[in-house]
Amino acid sequence: MLIAFAKMGMAPFGEKSILIMDMSGQYIEFLCGLKNGDIFFSWSKALGGNYIGVFTYYVSSPLSFLTLFCPNSKMPIAVLFLTVLKIGLAGFTFSLLLRYKFGRYDVSTILFSMLYGLMSYNIAYSMCIMWLDGVIWLPIIILGVEKILEGKNNWLLTFALFVSFISTYYISYMTGLFTAIYFVYRCVENKTGIKKFFKYGFKFALSTVIAASWGAFLLLPTLISLFQGRIGQTVNDYSGKFNFSLFSPKLLYKFLPGGYDSITNSGTPFIYCSILALLLFLIFFLLRKISLRSKISTALFVIFMFCSLWFCKLDKAWHVFQYPNWFPYRYSFLFSFLILITACRVFMEFKFKRQTVAIILLIVCGLDMYVNTVGILKGLDREFRYESYESYHEYKEKITTLIEETKKDKEKFFRVGATFERTKNEPIAFGYKGITHYSSTYNRNVNKFLKDLGMAQAWLWSSYFGSSMVTDALFSVKYVLSERSMPPDYSLVNQNGNAKLYRNPYVLSIGMAVNGKSLKEFYFSTDPFRTQNDLVKALAGISEDCFVPLYATKSNTGGVIQYTFTSNGMPVYADFGSGNNGRDLLVNGMYVSHLFTNETRCVQYIGTFPEGENVNVEIKGSENVDGKFYYLHKENFKKAVLALRISEMSVEYCYNGRIGGTVTANEGDVLFTTIPYDKGWKAYVDGKEVKLEPFANSLITIPLTAGTHRIKLTYIPAGFIEGICISVIPGLLALFMLFITKKIRTVKFQKTK
């Protein structure tokens, strides 16, 4: 595997990196974020929120903590070696299973372990590095099942399931389902009697329950957090009965080394694990030494696994009944495992000079799997391109310098925005409080709220793109990273290359005492500028609008739409709706952005121009765009900011999942915060717990009485305390059972003696 990475020219062996798709946008950033110590809560996740889902889904593997020893600017190199380590460990655990199952630990064991470690699934899905933990623990889980079927204790199975659950709970669902089917398969193959079947089945079920209960402290709050995001949202479903044609050339291609079609939903399963394994698997059904019962039960098992890949409804069940968005057939390594374990069984039946043949096959299959590995890596590179290591390294170094500047600020709470990005998880990676976030454990209510305010949002992510001076003030954005000019009121703090760090003079606190009645009367408009106006008026108690419509003359010549207006010296923003085709936006002939992508379907800052200047806005290559232009009325905006500063909360301390300060309120006021609402929060006013009230199902508000109050908010993920109780009680029962068992054995031994 390491040689294949070197062949691809990946750092430290070349100019490329291991970064591609989710590895680039999610895993690498969350691994960088491990140094922040975030597990339960993070202010870096979309205004701040439950982080345990991110932690458990992406980085909870014990092996992830090895990356703590690597600087974030060199993280792709660390992840490359971590990938090699995980694939090596997959081969190692498979060898332990083979040793136990066949009683041999020789070259033939190494041969089949190599095939397991380098099967196509591991190469194609190596970018989702957490999934490899499922591949590592599967052989140990199966070994535990074999021990149960031999009448031995179930502690190995329990331990393996537990570690699998906390390392990669998503894939462990698939391995758990497969293991249950494997248990039945082996009972049928062994002619296990009804009495023993229920006896062994009880041990198997007990192991699963105990392992799940041990992991409940992590699994339960993670499950609850997922219902805030993707699980709680309706997603696209399968449209047909079959995922692919049985005689599709793409499928047949996957049975050859280097077979790659796509990692998207249009692709077929990655099931190649060598020509040798496929041949030996077919020979299995021809050997006389193999009983007919074994042949039939094995055939039925393999057919079922293949049908799971083929039939849409079965495939969906394996994916936790959620339609996979790209990376299809995430359980296909189970099919390859079944082929390999059957092939190894055949090889062990041969009586020729097995070691000599194994050495020859090790060399031949080693070349076969190397070709397969390089072929798949090249296929991924052609389809999505591996990123340059140097570009990643330089970007990290450049932005880190500017972020370190913000950390010199002694203010207890503020956020940082960015008008450019490498990924949407940079707040987590760089360790600053931000707005942009992308993961399967997003908060859909927060995403919708930001979108209603005119900010960019699509699928599972939210973004700072589309921000305005108003949203910057309300969301406590004190610093902004930008490669383009910001409104003149923002002062330049530092610059590194083309990246600039600006300070916002109108930043407000994370909490403000506002009139509760006005807030309840607020409602969202389809126009983001009107929504921002109404929100500011409800919060500040003013009647004037911050954003005022700006008349612009529209013309359409040769597919180029032009808007012209005369500047009044105020910052100008625009909303061009949701077109389907990307079009270039130019202001006075200068390129601003490419409209109608997911990142640019949002409010656009047009610029601030000298009073009286004629401004020309062009949208090239567009047939019909209905643009709305607004200018920010500076006096009204400043009036609103001053009104809110009078009643803002003075933040005295802020940690992950904990914040406190003082605020002065009038009768009927509530504390409006820009903290996302979550059942895990508890609020205390002057030491007494009060009930939280959600604003727009998104943000926390706290009822107040007249006077000055001390505010404290603490966060514990919903389900964590219950999970701890579930984890501890079975553990104590298990220890008690061990103690009783030992006592009984001791008594029996003494009586015998």
Protein Blocks (a to p, Z undefined) as FASTA:
>chain_A
ZZmmmmnopafkbmbdfbecjlmmmmmmmmmmmmnopakbcfkgghiaafklmmmmmmmp
fklmmmmmpcfklmmmmmmmmmmmmmmmmmmmmmmmmmmmnopacfklmmmmmmmmmgmk
lmmmmmmmmlmmmmmmmmmmmmmmmmmmnopafklmmmmmmmmmmmommlmmmmmmmmmm
mmmmmmmmnopafklmmmmmmmmmmmmmmmmmmmmmmmmmmmmmmmmmmmmpccdddfbf
bfbdfklfklmmmmpghiafbfcfkbccdfbgbjklmmmmmmmmmpmklcfklmmmmmmm
mmmmmmmmmpmklmmmmnoopaceejihkllmmmmmmmmmmmmmmmmmpcbdfklmmmmm
mmmmmmmmmmmmmmmmmmmmmmnopadfklmmmmmmmmmmmmmmmmmpmbfbdcdddfbd
fblclmmmnopacfbdcdfkbcfklmmmmmmnopacehjbccfehpafklmmmnopabdc
dfbdcdfklccfbdehjbccdddfkbccfbdcddfklmmmpccdfblklmmmmmmmmmno
pabdfbdcdddddddeehiacdddddehiacdddebjafbdcdddeehiafbdehiaklg
ccddfbjcdehiacddddehiabdcdddddddfklmmmmmmmmmmmpccdfbdcehiacd
dddddehiacddfbdcdfkbccdeehiacddddehhlaccddddedddddddddddehkl
mmmmmmmmmmmmmmmmmmmmmmmmmmmmmmmZZ
